[in-house]
Amino acid sequence: MFLDWEDHEIFGVLSLILWTLTIIPLLKYAVFVLGADDNGEGGTFALYSLLCRRSRMGFLNTSDVADEHMSADKSEEFIEDTPSSLVIKHFFEKHKSSKVVLLLVVLLGTSMVIGDGILTPTMSVLSAVSGLQIKITHLHENHIVFLACIILVGLFALQHYGTHRVGFLFAPILIAWLICISGVGIYNIFYWNPRVLYAVSPYYIYNFFKKAGKDGWCSLGGIVLCITGTEAMFADLGHFSQLSVRIGFTAVVYPCLVVAYMGEAAYLSKHTMDLQSSFYKAIPKAVFWPVFIIATLATVVGSQAIISATFSLISQCRALSCFPRVKIIHTSKQIHGQIYIPEVNWMLMLLCLAVVIGFRDTDMIGNAYGLAVITVMFVTTCLMFLIITTVWNQSVFLALLFVLTFGSVELLYFSACLAKVHKGGWLPLLVSAVIMSLMLIWHYGTSKKQSFELQNKVSLDSFAALGPGLGITRIPGIGLVYSNVSSGIPPMFAHFIASFPAFHQILIFVTLQNVMVPKVAAENRFVISRFGPAEFCFYRCTVRFGYKDVGDSYDFETQLIEKVSEFLKCEPLSISSEDFASMGQSQFPAAAASTIGDYNQIIAGGTGQRAESSNEIHELMEAKESGMAYMMANTHIIANSTSSFIKKIVINIIYGFLRRNSRRPAVALGIPHISLIEIGMLYYV
């Protein structure tokens, strides 16, 4: 069949688009990557969560490796390790630097997805509104930019209602949009050039590169835009089921996109001069305005997907101490993954408006968009190698086959996008560098604070020895002492007692522990233990949260008291100081038994030895009626005077700024302000 050069070029580009849609979204994501969900959650951090639980290669491990039994969603079937998976796991366990590199790769992918949250609404809305110039030729560029800004403001203003409240509009809009583009595509194929059906042959790709050469390679930076939104499809698994995404994309979205691109290519084969605005010019005049309106509404729906994915990723990062504390609102009680983050929402809106006003050019925004998208996809491919070998326990050969098949295609597109860094591609690099730096600095500062608290915790015998000198008294009520210390006395509480020697009748030391699962099952959330002898009325409670769990302060304290009561019921008799000492428990050393035995009346405030658990439960309920107080540290971290200049900037300036402008821990936990006791602490790290 004879084709002129322009037809060869159009058919070659069309064939590239069709095969790119087939290889990456359909085969890679719909078939393989969606199967690597973390109990229904998707995205870069979901892959990392799986790796952290199944091995010690995670740098953010906040608990034991075997956390999968805590999940509230599903139990993971145990698969015996293969020799290759053991080698990979041992390598990461042995080399700490490999864990750091893996974390950096994950944060790079995460920051790029967050960058997509800026570029997707910008590109989608601006390109849709630009279609007005087809019918209103005298419309000035400033008017297009102004209208795009109005739509963006409206889009982000709708976010606080939640996906479930405006979701009833999504399905009709998307269905109408897919019907429109597929209908217009079918019309253009048969009206202009039915021969475009031959473009399914990969021969046209070979012929295109043979004749176009370097220009063909450069064009890949634009072709990659046909698969934008694919990563959001994976990251949005928290909002939709795996099966629904697979069926929706494979049976509906993919065929409609193929037909739409074929129709546009058929039109271009007869109207090569309309390349810059081929989508809108290919629409028949009779249906232009209905299609334009639906297209504009569809951009809002498409933008909603990446904004929701951004919220999900930031929620995961915050829970794992890689992002400053922000307010997270769960907008739906039925669908757990639907969240709204006000601070992030308005920040995204401002950045979107800045990009629209600053660039004003869809070509430059497209260059930035393409680089961000393909970078995230390549990061996912790299992580999938580890998932296939260490989580699925498949052979290294299959994992390499996956990486070579999909990674080679993505690297080809990535190289083309890098060539356009000076034409707008620098934007996602800059945004991701800033976001990634903030994540690392916040994680670094938080880890330094936690390590300081662990190193300076006070043993129980040392704390008890303070009793006679300070004249400690007990007051009615329950005191909840929040800290990161899971054993011993947190330094802030010892500091408080040294200044104000009085505390509540019952003390519960609460440690919030984030684990690498989306949701922790209710029966695994609370771990209660007695801290010291029974007459002290000290308890320790470790509360486990997944990165998708909802915190409710009222429900939390009610459950906590219930769990302590259940713990007491399980003990037939309370343990006295002498009994506890004779048992040789690590929390209450036997060497300190005589000291505490002398002063237990001072610390216990005359409550006496409790022999029956029913008495302890009764006193627990009475203390609850007397009131509850919450105690936590208000920590300031300062770098040592001997620290390097860079560390001083990171800790004193950047981390200090983030800490001052993030939500306070008490607010994030929903603690009543009237019942809060904050102890000022200054840590030198």
Secondary structure, DSSP 8 states (H G I E B T S, - for coil): ----HHHHHHHHHHHHHHHHHIIIIIIIIIIIGGGG-BTTB-SHHHHHHHHHHHSS--S---S-S--GGGBSS---------HHHHHHHHHHHH-HHHHHHHHHHHHHHHHHHHHHHHHHHHHHHHHHHTTHHHH-TT--HHHHHHHHHHHHHHHHHTGGG-HHHHHHHHHHHHHHHHHHHHHHHHHHHHHH-GGGGGGGSTHHHHHHHHHHTHHHHHTHHHHGGGGTTHHHHHHGGGTS-HHHHHHIIIIIIHHHHHHHHHHHHHHHTT-GGGGGGHHHHTS-GGGHHHHHHHHHHHHHHHHHHHHHHHHHHHHHHHHTTSS-----EE--SSSTT-EE-HHHHHHHHHHHHHHHHHH--HHHHHHHHHHHHHHHHHHHHHHHHHIIIIIS---HHHHHHHIIIIIHHHHHHHHHHHTTGGGTTHHHHHHHHHHHHHHHHHHHHHHHHHHHHHHT-B-HHHHHHTHHHHT-EEEEEEEEEEES-SSSB-HHHHHHHHHS-EEEEEEEEEEEEE-SSS-B-HHHHEEEEE-S-GGGTEEEEEEEE-TT----HHHHHHHHHHHHHHHHHH-SB---HHHHHHHT-TTS-GGGHHHHHHHHHHHHTT-----BHHHHHHHHHHHHHH-EEEEEEEEEEE--TTS-HHHHIIIIIIIHHHHHHS--HHHHTT--GGGEEEEEEEEE-
